[in-house]
Amino acid sequence: MNEKVEFSERLRDAMTQAGYQLRPVVLEREFNTRYWGRSVTLQAVRRWLRGEAIPSQDKLQVLAD
């Protein structure tokens, strides 16, 4: 399994454990309310959840918090 897929699985597990629906629109909304930089798009969030991309370090920190 590659790094992007593993990240995606961990992200989906964390969302479930936190009580969020596994929907890109939910993650996009919650992320953008907490991130101080330029907001992420729905397409970017979909790529995270599908295992097609990994966010940058500053975005990872917001997700971890």
Steps between C-alpha positions, in 0.01 A plus 500: 500500500636843419537802722205690352259211553622450856450870572149482356409207723632677809313819408172313449546314831569827682191662351284207606643496852442875530136454402514661156327362192739362238409763246749732328272800551508443878879482511535801271275712723662392827852535365448846351354636827824402677766572239664843500624488140332478165195276519506157339262394226252219507704329229813504718312349793357229275854413390606467866210269578551286188871449563608702198686777687651592834465855632801720573654509848312811614170343398593172668551688825150648481354157426687349793369764740 
